[in-house]
Structures are given as C-alpha cells and as structure tokens.
C-alpha cells in the first residue's frame, strides 16, 4: 500500500516536499484541516517562518490533530521551522509550538551575515557520500534529551536528530535532488 504522507500546508516550502515524496513512492497530500491530518500515515512540517506557522496552527485549531498524530506513534518530520515547532524548548522564545521532541533549539543560529549557505555534512546512518544540505536562516539543536539520537552535526551543532518516529532537520533536504533523508523518513513507517 502506498503510504499517504501529509505536508502541513500553512506556509513555507510545501511543494518541494510533495515532489520529493512522490519520487520516493509515497502519496503526498497537502493538509490544512484536522480531519486531513488524521487521514495521514506520516506527516511533514515544512520550513518557513515558525512564528507564523505556530500562530496559524493555533488559529486553525490544528494543535490537537497534530498532537494526536504524534501520540499515535506516526512518523513526523520537521524541517527547519518545522523542527522549531516540534521542539520542547526554543531558546529565548515562548512562541506557540507542539513541543513533542525533547530538544532545545536556537533559532537563526548561523549568524545574520550568512543567512543561507550550503554544506556537505556526513550522516553516518545514510552512508557515503555526505549529504549536501541547504541551510536558510537555519536553527540548530543545542542539546537533546536521553531518547534523542543525533544523526548529524555541523561544526559541533546538531542539525539532524531522531526520537523514535520523530525526525528533525535544521536544513532543507527537499531542496536538493538527494532523496536519502526522505527515504529514511519513509522507512520509519515500517518500524
Ligand atoms: N528562521 C526561521 C524560523 O526561525 C526558519 C527558517 C526556515 O524554515 N528555513 O522560523
């Protein structure tokens, strides 16, 4: 059966995730309503602006549906702003969030002068070659709880992490052609 993977369509980099999912053999579905979220096997929370996405999440009454999805043990992947929304702790901010992943994140943490950059980062669980990662006003994970596995770092900053069926990336894997991270995420459906 082809898995249905929702991409939260409030704002941000939605379409590139849909393309990536299709290429990996999943059925992407842009979701904006509680019942649409409930119908998904897995969910991606894309990059964008985490404060805006958090406000829209509350205004549209999506918090409970998103929490239900996570608490059902269904795979959930947050990229960049999506990672911020999943984090329990956001340094210096009380913005709305789901707070489901035991990580402490720092927003816009790679300096104002270089808002965006690309880097080849080794990801041992993906093997060779390193993953070419696109960072856009990116956050990083400063520290993780005991249940969280660090999958990749860049200059001692955690940029890819997993907690069971929850995956979080500080960068945008949907903006390059390398599908290894989306495939890795989809494999969580079989675990
Ligand atoms: N800087 C954004 C934020 O803090 C995240 C940027 C992104 O998702 N590419 O929400």
Boltz pocket constraint, residues with backbone or C-beta under 6 A from the ligand:
constraints:
  - pocket:
      binder: B
      contacts: [[A, 46], [A, 47], [A, 48], [A, 49], [A, 50], [A, 51], [A, 79], [A, 80], [A, 81], [A, 82], [A, 84], [A, 107], [A, 108], [A, 136], [A, 137], [A, 138], [A, 139], [A, 170]]
      max_distance: 6.0
